Amino acid sequence: MNVTTATDRIATLGARAFTAAADARARLTTALAAPGAFLPGLMDEVLAAEAKAKPWIKLSKRAERMGIREALAKTRQEATEAVIGCGFSSSTSLVVTAASLAELEGQRRFLVATENFEIDAD
């Protein structure tokens, strides 16, 4: 695909991830103000949505500096290393462990979403 099409598709996918993360944070914020609200599910939702958005944020920032093709390659390389790298280690904090698991899943989903992105040379 050409650079413009790739940039548009990446922007669309990234915007969905950013919006989902913002919506999850908003729902948690609203629930925090309600006495007796059940928060664990909302906290998990925020962790998952933020983790899914993280590689798109990295890609977006890199694309401004180095161009979309190089940014995508670097971000995919990092995601691949995170997913198949040294493995998962748990923490004594259940929240930290949940965040780590969510981040691995976010990286995996990013790799799946960008698997067939072949950007043509200029």
N, C-alpha and C positions, 0 to 999 in steps of 0.2 A: 504494500500500500504506500501511497505517497505521504510525504511529511505532513501535509495539511490534514489529510484524512486521519492519520495516526494521532496527530495532536488533538483533533476534535474528539476522536473516540476516547482517548486518554482523559481529556477534560471532562467528558460526560461521565465516565466511570469514576473518576476522582470526585466529581461533584456529588454523585450519589453517596459515596462513602462519607464525604464531609457532612452532608445533610443528615445522614443516618446517625452519625456521631453527635451532631448538634441536637437532634431530636431526642436521642437517648439521654443526653445530659439534661435537657429541659424537663423530661419526664421525671428524672431522679430529683432534680431541684424542686419541682412541684411537690413530689412525695415527701421530701425532707421537711416541708412546712406543715404537713398533715400529721398530727399526733397519731401514733399507732399504725402508721403505714408500713406495709411489708416491703422492705428495702432490698433484700438479697437478690431477687430476680432483676430488679432495676439496676443494681450495681453490676451484676453479670452482663446485662445488656450494654451498659456503658463501657465496660472493659472490652467486650467483643467488638463493639462499633468503633471504639478508638483504635483498637489493634488493626481492624480492617482498613481504617483510614491512614494509618501511619506510613505504609509504603507509598501510597499515593501522594502524601505530603512530601516525602523525600523526593519522589520522582518530579513533582511539580517544582520544587526548589532547585533541583539539579538541572532541570530542563532550561531554566532561566540562565544558568551559568554556562552549560556545556552543550546545549542542543538536545532535542528530544531523543534522537537515536542513541547517543552516548549515555544520556541519563537513564534511558530504559535498560540498556545493557548493564550498567553499573547497579541499578536498583534490583534488577532480576538476579544478578550475580550475588548480591548481598542476601537477598531473600532465599536463594538456593542454599547458600552456605548456612543460613540460620536454620532452615528446615532439615537439611541432611547433615549438619555439622556435628558438634560434639554431643548433642543430645539434650535432653531435658533434665534439669535438676530442680528438685522441690525445695521449698523454703519452709521454715517453721511458721511463717505467716500464710494462712490460707488465701488471703487476698493477693499476696505476691505470687503465689503459685498459680492462682486463677489468671492473673494478669499475664504471666509467662506462657501459660497454655493458650490464652487468647491471642497473644502476639504470634506464636507459632502458627496458629490457625489463620490469622490475618495474612501472614507471609505466604502461606500455602494458597490461600484464595487469590492473592495477587498474582502468584505464578500461574495459576489456572486461567485467570482472566486475561493475562497478557501472553499466553502460550503461543498463539499464532500471529503475533505482531511481527511481521517482517516489514521493516521500513526501508523503502527504496533509497538508494544513494542519490544525492542531489545531481 
